[in-house]
Amino acid sequence: MYDVRLMRRGGARLGSEDVARQPTYTGDFVLDVAHGAKRLRLRNPWLGDFAPVELYEPVLVAAQGGSMRWRGYERVAEQGLVQEWLARTRG
């Protein structure tokens, strides 16, 4: 299970203080296909629902000490914008 924070807003990278203030989404990773692209989502195992964030064409950029950084695209209206997730193992 992971706690995930978004690292970008509108495609622009946030500073570390802004990332720390972002809402945290908790769940297990689910990889599927939607709109013809790979999609990474978070499913809450207790509630059975998905967090309101999705990452298309995800790539694991870095992993170390229980933290991972994923990069891909999010859908905003009909646009695809670069998005990154900071995921930490829930301890």
Rosetta constraint file for C-alpha pairs under 8 A:
AtomPair CA 1 CA 26 HARMONIC 7.06 0.50
AtomPair CA 1 CA 27 HARMONIC 5.25 0.50
AtomPair CA 1 CA 28 HARMONIC 4.78 0.50
AtomPair CA 1 CA 29 HARMONIC 7.71 0.50
AtomPair CA 1 CA 89 HARMONIC 6.18 0.50
AtomPair CA 1 CA 90 HARMONIC 5.69 0.50
AtomPair CA 2 CA 26 HARMONIC 5.57 0.50
AtomPair CA 2 CA 27 HARMONIC 5.50 0.50
AtomPair CA 2 CA 28 HARMONIC 6.18 0.50
AtomPair CA 2 CA 29 HARMONIC 7.87 0.50
AtomPair CA 2 CA 87 HARMONIC 6.00 0.50
AtomPair CA 2 CA 88 HARMONIC 5.42 0.50
AtomPair CA 2 CA 89 HARMONIC 4.63 0.50
AtomPair CA 2 CA 90 HARMONIC 4.99 0.50
AtomPair CA 3 CA 24 HARMONIC 6.01 0.50
AtomPair CA 3 CA 25 HARMONIC 5.59 0.50
AtomPair CA 3 CA 26 HARMONIC 4.51 0.50
AtomPair CA 3 CA 27 HARMONIC 6.82 0.50
AtomPair CA 3 CA 87 HARMONIC 5.57 0.50
AtomPair CA 3 CA 88 HARMONIC 5.30 0.50
AtomPair CA 3 CA 89 HARMONIC 6.45 0.50
AtomPair CA 3 CA 90 HARMONIC 5.94 0.50
AtomPair CA 4 CA 24 HARMONIC 5.47 0.50
AtomPair CA 4 CA 25 HARMONIC 5.10 0.50
AtomPair CA 4 CA 26 HARMONIC 6.25 0.50
AtomPair CA 4 CA 85 HARMONIC 6.22 0.50
AtomPair CA 4 CA 86 HARMONIC 5.53 0.50
AtomPair CA 4 CA 87 HARMONIC 4.40 0.50
AtomPair CA 4 CA 88 HARMONIC 6.54 0.50
AtomPair CA 5 CA 19 HARMONIC 6.78 0.50
AtomPair CA 5 CA 20 HARMONIC 7.78 0.50
AtomPair CA 5 CA 22 HARMONIC 6.02 0.50
AtomPair CA 5 CA 23 HARMONIC 6.30 0.50
AtomPair CA 5 CA 24 HARMONIC 5.14 0.50
AtomPair CA 5 CA 25 HARMONIC 6.58 0.50
AtomPair CA 5 CA 85 HARMONIC 5.71 0.50
AtomPair CA 5 CA 86 HARMONIC 5.31 0.50
AtomPair CA 5 CA 87 HARMONIC 6.67 0.50
AtomPair CA 6 CA 19 HARMONIC 6.71 0.50
AtomPair CA 6 CA 22 HARMONIC 6.66 0.50
AtomPair CA 6 CA 23 HARMONIC 7.91 0.50
AtomPair CA 6 CA 83 HARMONIC 7.28 0.50
AtomPair CA 6 CA 84 HARMONIC 6.04 0.50
AtomPair CA 6 CA 85 HARMONIC 4.82 0.50
AtomPair CA 6 CA 86 HARMONIC 6.44 0.50
AtomPair CA 7 CA 13 HARMONIC 6.08 0.50
AtomPair CA 7 CA 14 HARMONIC 5.63 0.50
AtomPair CA 7 CA 19 HARMONIC 5.58 0.50
AtomPair CA 7 CA 83 HARMONIC 6.84 0.50
AtomPair CA 7 CA 84 HARMONIC 5.17 0.50
AtomPair CA 7 CA 85 HARMONIC 5.68 0.50
AtomPair CA 7 CA 86 HARMONIC 6.65 0.50
AtomPair CA 8 CA 12 HARMONIC 5.25 0.50
AtomPair CA 8 CA 13 HARMONIC 4.38 0.50
AtomPair CA 8 CA 14 HARMONIC 5.27 0.50
AtomPair CA 8 CA 82 HARMONIC 7.65 0.50
AtomPair CA 8 CA 83 HARMONIC 5.53 0.50
AtomPair CA 8 CA 84 HARMONIC 6.19 0.50
AtomPair CA 9 CA 13 HARMONIC 6.62 0.50
AtomPair CA 9 CA 14 HARMONIC 6.89 0.50
AtomPair CA 9 CA 83 HARMONIC 7.63 0.50
AtomPair CA 10 CA 81 HARMONIC 6.76 0.50
AtomPair CA 10 CA 82 HARMONIC 8.00 0.50
AtomPair CA 11 CA 81 HARMONIC 5.19 0.50
AtomPair CA 11 CA 82 HARMONIC 4.93 0.50
AtomPair CA 11 CA 83 HARMONIC 6.09 0.50
AtomPair CA 12 CA 82 HARMONIC 7.93 0.50
AtomPair CA 14 CA 18 HARMONIC 5.80 0.50
AtomPair CA 14 CA 19 HARMONIC 6.06 0.50
AtomPair CA 15 CA 19 HARMONIC 6.23 0.50
AtomPair CA 16 CA 20 HARMONIC 6.21 0.50
AtomPair CA 17 CA 21 HARMONIC 6.55 0.50
AtomPair CA 18 CA 22 HARMONIC 6.53 0.50
AtomPair CA 25 CA 42 HARMONIC 7.65 0.50
AtomPair CA 25 CA 51 HARMONIC 6.36 0.50
AtomPair CA 26 CA 42 HARMONIC 6.96 0.50
AtomPair CA 26 CA 43 HARMONIC 7.75 0.50
AtomPair CA 26 CA 44 HARMONIC 6.44 0.50
AtomPair CA 26 CA 51 HARMONIC 7.60 0.50
AtomPair CA 27 CA 42 HARMONIC 4.97 0.50
AtomPair CA 27 CA 43 HARMONIC 4.88 0.50
AtomPair CA 27 CA 44 HARMONIC 4.36 0.50
AtomPair CA 27 CA 45 HARMONIC 6.55 0.50
AtomPair CA 27 CA 51 HARMONIC 7.76 0.50
AtomPair CA 28 CA 42 HARMONIC 5.28 0.50
AtomPair CA 28 CA 43 HARMONIC 5.26 0.50
AtomPair CA 28 CA 44 HARMONIC 6.47 0.50
AtomPair CA 28 CA 45 HARMONIC 7.15 0.50
AtomPair CA 29 CA 40 HARMONIC 6.61 0.50
AtomPair CA 29 CA 41 HARMONIC 5.72 0.50
AtomPair CA 29 CA 42 HARMONIC 4.86 0.50
AtomPair CA 29 CA 43 HARMONIC 6.52 0.50
AtomPair CA 30 CA 40 HARMONIC 5.71 0.50
AtomPair CA 30 CA 41 HARMONIC 5.17 0.50
AtomPair CA 30 CA 42 HARMONIC 6.03 0.50
AtomPair CA 30 CA 43 HARMONIC 6.76 0.50
AtomPair CA 31 CA 38 HARMONIC 6.90 0.50
AtomPair CA 31 CA 39 HARMONIC 5.62 0.50
AtomPair CA 31 CA 40 HARMONIC 4.65 0.50
AtomPair CA 31 CA 41 HARMONIC 6.48 0.50
AtomPair CA 32 CA 38 HARMONIC 5.78 0.50
AtomPair CA 32 CA 39 HARMONIC 5.31 0.50
AtomPair CA 32 CA 40 HARMONIC 6.68 0.50
AtomPair CA 33 CA 37 HARMONIC 5.37 0.50
AtomPair CA 33 CA 38 HARMONIC 4.50 0.50
AtomPair CA 33 CA 39 HARMONIC 5.48 0.50
AtomPair CA 34 CA 38 HARMONIC 6.48 0.50
AtomPair CA 34 CA 39 HARMONIC 6.33 0.50
AtomPair CA 37 CA 56 HARMONIC 6.39 0.50
AtomPair CA 37 CA 57 HARMONIC 6.15 0.50
AtomPair CA 38 CA 56 HARMONIC 5.63 0.50
AtomPair CA 38 CA 57 HARMONIC 4.97 0.50
AtomPair CA 38 CA 58 HARMONIC 7.13 0.50
AtomPair CA 39 CA 54 HARMONIC 6.57 0.50
AtomPair CA 39 CA 55 HARMONIC 5.57 0.50
AtomPair CA 39 CA 56 HARMONIC 4.41 0.50
AtomPair CA 39 CA 57 HARMONIC 6.05 0.50
AtomPair CA 39 CA 58 HARMONIC 6.89 0.50
AtomPair CA 40 CA 54 HARMONIC 5.82 0.50
AtomPair CA 40 CA 55 HARMONIC 5.05 0.50
AtomPair CA 40 CA 56 HARMONIC 6.34 0.50
AtomPair CA 40 CA 57 HARMONIC 7.80 0.50
AtomPair CA 40 CA 58 HARMONIC 6.54 0.50
AtomPair CA 41 CA 50 HARMONIC 6.94 0.50
AtomPair CA 41 CA 51 HARMONIC 7.14 0.50
AtomPair CA 41 CA 53 HARMONIC 6.68 0.50
AtomPair CA 41 CA 54 HARMONIC 5.06 0.50
AtomPair CA 41 CA 55 HARMONIC 6.65 0.50
AtomPair CA 42 CA 50 HARMONIC 5.58 0.50
AtomPair CA 42 CA 51 HARMONIC 5.53 0.50
AtomPair CA 42 CA 53 HARMONIC 7.55 0.50
AtomPair CA 42 CA 54 HARMONIC 7.76 0.50
AtomPair CA 43 CA 48 HARMONIC 6.43 0.50
AtomPair CA 43 CA 49 HARMONIC 5.67 0.50
AtomPair CA 43 CA 50 HARMONIC 4.35 0.50
AtomPair CA 43 CA 51 HARMONIC 6.31 0.50
AtomPair CA 44 CA 48 HARMONIC 5.36 0.50
AtomPair CA 44 CA 49 HARMONIC 5.62 0.50
AtomPair CA 44 CA 50 HARMONIC 6.07 0.50
AtomPair CA 44 CA 51 HARMONIC 7.24 0.50
AtomPair CA 45 CA 49 HARMONIC 7.60 0.50
AtomPair CA 53 CA 74 HARMONIC 7.91 0.50
AtomPair CA 54 CA 74 HARMONIC 6.20 0.50
AtomPair CA 54 CA 75 HARMONIC 7.90 0.50
AtomPair CA 55 CA 71 HARMONIC 7.65 0.50
AtomPair CA 55 CA 72 HARMONIC 5.59 0.50
AtomPair CA 55 CA 73 HARMONIC 5.47 0.50
AtomPair CA 55 CA 74 HARMONIC 5.34 0.50
AtomPair CA 55 CA 83 HARMONIC 7.20 0.50
AtomPair CA 56 CA 72 HARMONIC 5.45 0.50
AtomPair CA 56 CA 73 HARMONIC 4.90 0.50
AtomPair CA 56 CA 74 HARMONIC 6.09 0.50
AtomPair CA 57 CA 72 HARMONIC 5.29 0.50
AtomPair CA 57 CA 73 HARMONIC 6.60 0.50
AtomPair CA 58 CA 70 HARMONIC 6.29 0.50
AtomPair CA 58 CA 71 HARMONIC 5.55 0.50
AtomPair CA 58 CA 72 HARMONIC 4.47 0.50
AtomPair CA 58 CA 73 HARMONIC 7.40 0.50
AtomPair CA 59 CA 70 HARMONIC 5.57 0.50
AtomPair CA 59 CA 71 HARMONIC 5.30 0.50
AtomPair CA 59 CA 72 HARMONIC 6.24 0.50
AtomPair CA 60 CA 68 HARMONIC 7.21 0.50
AtomPair CA 60 CA 69 HARMONIC 6.12 0.50
AtomPair CA 60 CA 70 HARMONIC 4.60 0.50
AtomPair CA 60 CA 71 HARMONIC 6.55 0.50
AtomPair CA 61 CA 68 HARMONIC 7.56 0.50
AtomPair CA 61 CA 69 HARMONIC 5.51 0.50
AtomPair CA 61 CA 70 HARMONIC 5.54 0.50
AtomPair CA 61 CA 71 HARMONIC 6.53 0.50
AtomPair CA 62 CA 68 HARMONIC 5.57 0.50
AtomPair CA 62 CA 69 HARMONIC 5.18 0.50
AtomPair CA 62 CA 70 HARMONIC 7.31 0.50
AtomPair CA 63 CA 67 HARMONIC 5.63 0.50
AtomPair CA 63 CA 68 HARMONIC 4.30 0.50
AtomPair CA 63 CA 69 HARMONIC 6.50 0.50
AtomPair CA 64 CA 68 HARMONIC 6.57 0.50
AtomPair CA 66 CA 88 HARMONIC 5.71 0.50
AtomPair CA 66 CA 89 HARMONIC 5.26 0.50
AtomPair CA 67 CA 86 HARMONIC 7.14 0.50
AtomPair CA 67 CA 87 HARMONIC 5.59 0.50
AtomPair CA 67 CA 88 HARMONIC 4.41 0.50
AtomPair CA 67 CA 89 HARMONIC 6.44 0.50
AtomPair CA 68 CA 85 HARMONIC 7.97 0.50
AtomPair CA 68 CA 86 HARMONIC 5.96 0.50
AtomPair CA 68 CA 87 HARMONIC 5.04 0.50
AtomPair CA 68 CA 88 HARMONIC 6.38 0.50
AtomPair CA 69 CA 84 HARMONIC 6.79 0.50
AtomPair CA 69 CA 85 HARMONIC 5.58 0.50
AtomPair CA 69 CA 86 HARMONIC 4.77 0.50
AtomPair CA 69 CA 87 HARMONIC 6.17 0.50
AtomPair CA 70 CA 84 HARMONIC 5.41 0.50
AtomPair CA 70 CA 85 HARMONIC 5.07 0.50
AtomPair CA 70 CA 86 HARMONIC 6.70 0.50
AtomPair CA 70 CA 87 HARMONIC 7.75 0.50
AtomPair CA 71 CA 82 HARMONIC 7.32 0.50
AtomPair CA 71 CA 83 HARMONIC 5.85 0.50
AtomPair CA 71 CA 84 HARMONIC 4.32 0.50
AtomPair CA 71 CA 85 HARMONIC 6.52 0.50
AtomPair CA 72 CA 82 HARMONIC 5.83 0.50
AtomPair CA 72 CA 83 HARMONIC 5.49 0.50
AtomPair CA 72 CA 84 HARMONIC 6.34 0.50
AtomPair CA 73 CA 80 HARMONIC 5.70 0.50
AtomPair CA 73 CA 81 HARMONIC 5.20 0.50
AtomPair CA 73 CA 82 HARMONIC 4.50 0.50
AtomPair CA 73 CA 83 HARMONIC 5.15 0.50
AtomPair CA 73 CA 84 HARMONIC 7.92 0.50
AtomPair CA 74 CA 80 HARMONIC 5.54 0.50
AtomPair CA 74 CA 81 HARMONIC 5.38 0.50
AtomPair CA 74 CA 82 HARMONIC 6.40 0.50
AtomPair CA 74 CA 83 HARMONIC 5.92 0.50
AtomPair CA 75 CA 79 HARMONIC 5.67 0.50
AtomPair CA 75 CA 80 HARMONIC 4.82 0.50
AtomPair CA 75 CA 81 HARMONIC 6.50 0.50
AtomPair CA 76 CA 80 HARMONIC 6.29 0.50
AtomPair CA 76 CA 81 HARMONIC 6.99 0.50
